[in-house]
Amino acid sequence: MGKVSEAKLRATKKYEKANIRQILLKFHKTHEAEIIEKLDSVPSKNNYIRQLILQDLEREKKEANK
């Protein structure tokens, strides 16, 4: 794959600054080993965590409507 132009890098950086929020998660290797093992077993940690959060939000909406 070829090099990315400076203009493309600037455009990407500008877009991400305006539209993307990055969140860092840290896990203790001993106390949270099961969490780390599960995250290592999925193809995309980002998508897995996103789906869990969306499921939780959906559950909360259903509970609020009862």
Secondary structure, DSSP 8 states (H G I E B T S, - for coil): -----HHHHHHHHHHHHHH---------TTTTHHHHHHHHHSS-HHHHHHHHHHHHHHHHHHHHT-
